[in-house]
Amino acid sequence: GKIHKISGVGLRVPKTDVWKAKDIFQNGLFESAQRRARALPKDFKGKVPGGLLFGLDNAGLGKKSKTLFFAQMVVRGEFAFDVIYECADPTSRIDSEAIDAIASNRRKEFDARFEATFNLQEKGFSKEQIDMAREALSSLIGGIGYFSGSGLHSRTPKPEHGGTEEGGEEPELSLPYSLFATTPSRPFFPRGFLWDEGFHQLVLRQWDAGLSQEILRSWFATMDESGWIAREQILGDEARSKVPREFQVQYPNFANPPTLLFAVEAMAQQQLARGMSKALVDDLVVDEEEVGGTCDGGSDGCLDDLAVPFVARLLAFFQNTQAGDNTMGGGHQSRASSSVGYRWRGRSENHTLT
């Protein structure tokens, strides 16, 4: 193809509205096209070229005061182009001619590391199955994001089984906080989900234990003093714009199964494999007072500072808010009456959200 024209436009919008870039640009483009259409001669006949109505005029380019910049390329025929983000270090810049070679090398490195980590070929999986697994891992890693803002939280527990709320405080925005997390779906659910995260970390920690540790640490940092973690992290105006109002509020009596403990358990098993005694691992997981010097400073995760005191607080939250009745019908004690029972809150006869 042949490049016919390259142009752009710079806009100044409040930083709080930058996330609305797509809507801002489209609205401005349509308004500009309407003005241009009205300016056409009344006796104009024939098809109006799209570039005449929707072409950008380079307004605002080169001005530091602008907060949004848009580029437009008009090409005739088939085409492909690369977008290269350059860093300040000139030795790290990538030449467009080298992109194909660099991408090919990165794929080979990824495939080799993937097999060394999961040994799927050695285990006898087919090429199609391995390709699918690679895609799944790539999507999981690509969905990792850093989110910040306020969440809509209620201080008042929500009645169960679809009951109506009476009295209590209105939900309000929390103080701003941040979260480093994986996401279950980048296009449809681009935010952290507590239930999903535990399963994600079972895979991610095998690929990069240090990265997994940072994500777990970030989730635990969102825990309040009672041990509650919001099950869906809808932080900021942009995130809330994608969620129906009735699902935005996070209630303190609603919980997700503590799947983060899967990752903590895996870390404990790794510590056991390194020679730490089982008694010490058990103490670290359940005792807030035991903050021993067992961390070796490596990137494989440190059980002591990660699990304490968060795990103890998390377990206390479940015992305080999700406790169930351990008796069976007829008033007889079940054989498991000596253990703790749980009954999930937040479900109705027609809907299971938590």
Residue pairs with C-beta under 8 A, 6 or more apart in sequence:
1 75
1 76
1 77
1 78
1 79
2 75
2 76
2 77
3 73
3 74
3 75
3 79
4 51
4 74
4 75
4 76
5 51
5 55
5 72
5 73
5 74
6 71
6 72
6 73
6 74
7 55
7 56
7 57
7 58
7 71
7 72
7 74
8 56
8 58
8 61
8 69
8 70
8 71
8 72
9 28
9 56
9 57
9 58
9 59
9 60
9 61
9 69
9 70
9 72
10 59
10 60
10 61
10 62
10 63
10 66
10 68
10 69
10 70
11 24
11 25
11 28
11 60
11 66
11 67
11 68
11 69
11 70
12 60
12 65
12 66
12 67
12 68
13 20
13 24
13 67
13 68
14 67
15 67
16 237
17 24
18 67
18 68
19 236
19 237
19 238
20 238
21 68
24 68
25 68
25 70
29 54
32 54
33 53
33 54
36 52
36 53
37 48
37 53
40 48
51 74
55 72
55 74
56 70
56 72
60 66
60 69
61 69
73 81
82 96
82 99
84 94
84 96
84 99
86 93
86 94
87 93
94 102
110 134
110 138
111 134
114 120
114 133
114 134
114 137
115 121
115 122
117 206
117 207
118 133
118 206
120 129
120 130
120 133
121 130
125 133
137 203
137 207
139 186
140 182
140 200
140 203
140 204
141 204
141 207
142 186
143 182
143 183
143 184
143 185
143 186
143 190
144 180
144 181
144 182
144 183
144 211
144 215
145 180
145 181
145 183
145 190
146 178
146 179
146 180
147 178
147 179
147 180
147 181
147 191
147 192
147 233
147 235
147 236
147 239
148 176
148 177
148 178
148 179
148 235
148 236
149 176
149 235
149 236
149 237
149 238
149 239
150 173
150 174
150 175
150 176
150 177
150 235
150 236
151 173
151 174
151 177
151 230
151 233
151 234
151 235
151 250
152 171
152 172
152 173
152 174
152 234
152 240
152 248
152 249
152 250
153 171
153 172
153 173
153 174
153 230
153 249
153 250
153 252
154 168
154 169
154 170
154 171
154 249
154 250
154 251
154 252
155 168
155 169
155 172
155 252
156 165
156 167
156 168
156 169
156 251
156 252
157 251
157 252
157 253
158 165
158 249
158 251
158 253
158 254
158 346
159 165
159 166
160 345
160 346
160 347
160 348
161 347
161 348
161 349
162 348
162 349
162 350
162 351
171 249
176 235
177 221
177 222
177 235
178 218
178 235
179 192
179 218
179 219
179 222
179 233
179 235
180 214
180 215
180 218
181 191
181 192
181 197
181 215
181 218
181 219
181 233
182 192
182 196
182 197
182 200
182 201
182 204
182 215
183 189
183 190
183 191
183 192
183 193
184 193
184 196
190 239
190 242
191 232
191 233
191 234
191 235
191 239
192 219
192 232
192 233
193 231
193 232
193 233
193 256
194 219
194 229
194 230
194 231
194 232
194 233
194 256
194 259
194 260
195 231
195 256
195 257
195 259
196 259
197 215
197 219
197 259
197 260
198 257
198 258
198 259
198 260
198 261
198 262
198 263
199 259
199 262
201 212
201 215
201 216
201 260
201 262
201 263
202 262
202 263
202 266
204 211
204 212
204 215
205 212
205 213
205 263
205 266
205 267
205 301
209 270
209 299
209 300
209 301
210 299
210 300
210 301
212 263
212 301
213 267
213 299
213 300
213 301
213 302
213 306
216 260
216 263
216 264
216 301
216 306
217 306
219 229
219 260
220 229
220 260
220 306
220 310
222 229
222 230
222 233
223 229
223 310
223 313
223 314
225 313
226 252
226 313
226 316
226 317
226 320
227 313
227 314
227 315
227 316
227 317
227 318
227 320
228 252
228 255
228 317
228 321
229 314
230 250
231 250
231 254
231 255
231 256
231 354
232 243
232 247
232 250
233 239
234 240
234 243
234 248
234 250
240 248
247 353
251 346
252 321
253 321
253 345
253 346
254 345
254 346
254 353
254 354
255 317
255 318
255 321
255 322
255 344
255 345
255 346
255 354
256 354
258 314
258 315
258 318
260 314
261 311
261 314
264 285
264 303
264 306
264 307
264 311
267 301
267 303
267 306
267 307
268 281
268 284
268 285
268 303
268 307
270 300
270 301
271 281
271 294
271 303
272 278
272 281
276 294
280 292
280 294
281 303
283 290
284 290
284 292
284 294
284 303
284 304
284 307
284 308
285 303
285 307
285 308
285 311
285 312
286 311
286 312
286 315
287 308
287 312
288 308
288 309
288 312
288 313
290 304
290 308
291 304
291 305
291 308
292 304
293 304
294 302
294 303
294 304
295 302
295 303
295 304
295 305
296 302
318 342
319 340
321 345
322 342
322 343
322 344
322 345
323 340
323 341
323 342
323 343
324 341
324 342
324 343
325 341
325 343
326 333
326 334
326 336
326 337
326 339
326 340
326 341
327 333
327 334
327 337
328 334
344 354
345 354
346 353
346 354
347 353
347 354
